[in-house]
Amino acid sequence: MSRNFNEVSNDKLFRIRILSSSGDKISLKFPVDFVRRMIKVNGFNWLNFKSDLIDTNNLSQLIIHALNDNLTGNIANIQTKNNDSIKINID
């Protein structure tokens, strides 16, 4: 059974917003339950990238703990020296 995400209004949302210094803007939002299932199946392969500033393993663990503890609000706010911005929220 499939359901349209827009029809789901009471689910908590996991949001990622990326603003690059070159002007690129990426906004993602997924139901928290979907993110939990995605982590169980795929882990955090999508989050692994090379950066001197960001330890993606620690960030992955932070997100997993936040989801498991049903936290809401600003989970991570990262600003690079090049003015790239990554914000992760659960609301």
HELIX and SHEET records of a PDB file:
HELIX    1   1 PHE A    5  GLU A    7  5                                   3    
HELIX    2   2 VAL A   32  ASN A   42  1                                  11    
HELIX    3   3 ASN A   45  LEU A   47  5                                   3    
HELIX    4   4 THR A   56  ASN A   68  1                                  13    
SHEET    1   A 4 LYS A  25  PRO A  31  0                                        
SHEET    2   A 4 LEU A  13  LEU A  19 -1                                        
SHEET    3   A 4 SER A  85  ILE A  90 -1                                        
SHEET    4   A 4 GLY A  73  GLN A  79 -1                                        
END                                                                             
